[in-house]
Amino acid sequence: MQDRYFSFEFFPPKTAEGTEKLRNTRAQLAPLKPKYISVTFGAGGTTQQGTLDAVLEIQRDGIEAAPHLSCVGSSRESIRAILQQYRDGGIRHIVALRGDMPSGMGEIGEFRYANELVEFIRAETGDWFNIEVAAYPEYHPQAKSPRHDLDNFVRKVKAGADSAITQYFYNADAYFRFVDDVRALGVEVPIVPGIMPITNYSQLMRFSEMCGAEVPRWVAKRLESFGDDRESIRAFGLDVVTALCERLLAAGVPGLHFYTLNAAGATKAIWQRLKL
Ligand code: FAD
């Protein structure tokens, strides 16, 4: 149990009010002693300053911070400059991604896939950063085939990743199968399940459609049946996600990474139910 680790993910707030709300969320989650807190990065550099400000503030609070860095639409020069800013700020942990170009925004840039970013970070900064990459137990929505996606994941890890965080999922078997498949292909790094608490039916369905995560029919049907009854959605979501985490922990996962969406309530409630 001791060597399992738990981490939280935030996104950089866009307003002063959002910044205050995030500080409050952090104050509520800090006592849970996460191994680190990660902060997302808008593809094409749209949140570059916001991500930097947020991670520096987290580090100042004495919690390890891990900025995400997505490379689509970027030049080597701009990624080099961002890596330097993180190094100057004492950041040693990074989540390396391709990202998705916002529609209508600019050129692809000098990196096509995340494996190229991981290679670049290693070539530029050696062992300075602990590098996480993304994993997709239900496969990336643009993957040519499941096998192609697995091979691409393996390539990305072999480029120098230390560990991986998965896209969220509600089918534990998809995760177990993914881990078995990549272990058979020689991947040994920890693969930490990403956990998305359920608090809002329409938002969950929208996100899941975009990122290719399956919400099981029985879960979707039950959530839909609650209509605007947010309390029932919250209670049912808590049951479903707690049971998923229990199953994952019982199977010996290396840790859990919570997509908090900058709110403490649902993550804390799952935490308490798990008696972590
Ligand atoms: P890649 O690993 O590059 O894979 C993308 C697709 O290309 C896959 O279909 C893969 O099979 C294929 N592929 C990969 N390598 C090759 C290759 N060499 N040749 C041919 N095909 C290849 N997005 C953000 O913008 N900001 C964030 O902060 C952010 N954080 C995230 C955190 C986590 C934990 C996860 C799971 C996702 C996050 N995302 C974020 C979303 C992510 O950027 C998208 O899912 C994106 O579409 C893929 O990024 P990737 O790094 O997984 O890409």
Boltz pocket constraint, residues with backbone or C-beta under 6 A from the ligand:
constraints:
  - pocket:
      binder: B
      contacts: [[A, 39], [A, 40], [A, 41], [A, 42], [A, 43], [A, 68], [A, 69], [A, 70], [A, 95], [A, 96], [A, 97], [A, 98], [A, 99], [A, 100], [A, 112], [A, 113], [A, 114], [A, 115], [A, 133], [A, 134], [A, 135], [A, 140], [A, 141], [A, 142], [A, 143], [A, 144], [A, 148], [A, 149], [A, 150], [A, 152], [A, 153], [A, 155], [A, 156], [A, 165], [A, 166], [A, 167], [A, 168], [A, 194]]
      max_distance: 6.0
